[in-house]
Amino acid sequence: QVELEETGGGLVRAGGSLQLACEVSGWTMGDVALGWFRQVSGKEREFVASVGWSAGDLYISGSVRGRFTVSRDNGRNTAYLHMNNLNVEDTGVYYCVAGRYMSVLAEAYDYWGQGSRVTVSS
């Protein structure tokens, strides 16, 4: 059984930083791509970032590029979303995802985490 355990998130002031971690367990379908989507108030769910088995294979959404980065530690089966210079518009629920390949499409991912709330205060 595949499980995604998300940690991190919380409350931060605008301009601050947070890190989300996503640990995958039970994956038996070869290399796994990990990533994040977010649901912010009043907007559709959107892709944030994805990282392949090789840490060099990564893609960051243009809406957060330059502020967010993504990395992974295959030894720990964990990916990290590093969020810097956060603003109020980044407030929302961030969902870790796992799939067989990297994609910006939500339907490409087979498994979703429970979500981590990120709140940025002004």
N, C-alpha and C positions, 0 to 999 in steps of 0.2 A: 504494500500500500504506500503510495507516494504521499508524503506530507511536506508542507512548506511551513517553517516556523519563522515568523517575522519578529524582529526586535528593533528597538529604536523608536524614533518619532517623539512626539511630545510638544511642549510649548516653547517657543523661542521668540525673541524680539526681532523685528525687521532688521536685516543686515547680518543676522547671526547664521549659525551653521548647525546642521543636524546630520546624523548618519543613520541610515536604515540598513539592517542586515537581514538576509534571507537564507536560511539553511534548508537544503533539500535532503530528504531521506527516502529510501525505498525506491529510488529511480533505477530501473534495470534495462532501459531502452537505448543504451549507448550514451554518447555524449549528450549532455543536456544544456540547453540555452536557458538563461535566467534573465529576468527583466522586471520592470515595474510599469504599471499604469496608475493613473490617479483619477479620482473623481473629486473635482472641486465644485463648490456651490454654483448652481446655475449653468453649469456647462456639461457637455457630454464627457463620458469617460475618455481619457486621452493617453496615448503612449508617452512614456517618459524616457526610458532607456532600456537597452538590452545588451547582454554580453554573452559571447559564445564560450565554448570550452577553452579556447585559447584566449587569454585575457586581452590579446591584441585585437580580437574581433569584437568590436563594440560599436554601438550606435546610440547617439544622444539626440533627443528631439530638439529641433531648432528653437522651441519655446524656452528651453532651459540650458541650451548649450552655452558654455562659457561660465556657468554657475554650478551645474551639476556634473559629476563624473561617476563612472561606475567601474567597479573592479571585482575580482573574484579570487578566492583561495580554494583551489580544487582539492587540496588536502583536507580542508574543512567542509567541503561541499557547500560553500557559502559565497554569496555575492553581496556586494555592498553598494549602496547608493549614497554618495557623498554630496550633500546639498549645502552650497555656500551662498552667501549674499541673499538669503531668503527674503521674500517680500510677502505682503499680505495676500496677494493673488495666488501664492503657492499653498495656501491653506486648503486642506482637504484630506481625503483618505487615500493612502497609497497602498496598492496591491502588488505583492510579489507574484510573478508568474513563472512557470516552467514549461518548456516544450522541446521538441526535437530539433528545432531550428530557430534562428533569430527572425523576428518579424515585427513590424509595427502594427500588425493586425491582432486584435484581441482573440479572434477565433483560432489563431494559429497555436495558441498555448493550451496545453491539456489540463494544467493544474493552476489553481489560484490560492494564494494565502488568504488569511482572514482579514487582512487590511490593518494598516497602522495609521493612526490619526496624527496629522501634522497641523499645528496651529501656529500661525505667525501673527504676532501682535504688532500694532503700529507704535 
